[in-house]
Amino acid sequence: MKKFLAKVIWFLVPLAVVLAGLEAYLRSVPNSYKLKYGYMQRHSGTVETLVLGSSHTYHGLKPSCFSSPCFNLAYSSQDLKRDDYLLSRFIDGMDSLKQVVVPISYHTMPEMMEDFSSSEVLLKYYGMYMDYPPARFSFELTIPRWYDKILMQLRGESVCKSDSLGFGTDYMPEPDNLDEEHALSTVAYHTHKDFSHVDENMRILEHIISECGRRGVKVILLTTPVTDLYCDNLDVRQLELMHACADSLASWHDNVVYWDFMRDARFSYGDFHDVDHLAVNGAEKFSRILSDSIKSLYR
């Protein structure tokens, strides 16, 4: 028995060393979660405009196009619950903060990340790199296809798709994505029959607004530009819900405004990556428009 245990130990110890080394290497690879959290830890006190939300703002608002210090803390599939966590994590040290941008998209109010099969992986990243408590002790080696990161590094490809201010840089104009077929499939994915999360999401928004209000910070509820291909196929009930939630919050709270750019005529197909996401050039245009709109709040 002792010889057997010794052999097991001699096998397991080298394996554990190899696995620990792989985990350490994977953790060292730059990624957007690490970049965003690290920036906020070091520079949150200088940020005047904080952008939260999902891919619509991650790829839709470029902080370098704003006229005052801005940082993009949004990420693909990020929901209001994670927005609230990140804002609560840093707001006490954000002495320069003037406004927080919170996107209210067609799919925002009925959704929670936990509803999607991909959320388990995404939440692990929040735990590993953003100190999110429920997933704090996750491991990179439990992520499917973890070895792709190593291969990308060896090929000299960047794993991190965010610029230094958190903007998602990889959405170029893609004409092939702009057709009725893509619009119908995207709308179907974003349309929900179950509205059971709406009350909780409203409570989360109320908490964000309250925390900002106590500090004299404005909350800008924002619906980003999308194509008519997308708009024209939306479910009327869910679209009305989006507007009703955003309008009511703006009317109830003095520190809240709601700006709806969904059908803004200043944007053409050439500004979009797909039917509901701006490309980099469209994001630059939208960022300058929003920056000017923010300045008008203080005139």
Secondary structure, DSSP 8 states (H G I E B T S, - for coil): -HHHHHHHHHHHHHHHHHHHHHHHHHHHS--HHHHHHHHHHHHGGG-SEEE-SSHHHHTT--GGGSSS-EEE---TT--HHHHHHHHHHHGGG-TT--EEEEE--TTTTT--GGGSTTHHHHHHHHHHHH--GGGTT--GGGSTTTHHHHHHHHTT--S--B-TTS-B------GGG-SHHHHHHHHHHH--S--TTHHHHHHHHHHHHHHHHTTT-EEEEEE----HHHHTTS-HHHHHHHHHHHHHHHHH-TTEEEEE-TT-TT--GGGBSSSSSB-HHHHHHHHHHHHHHHHHTT-
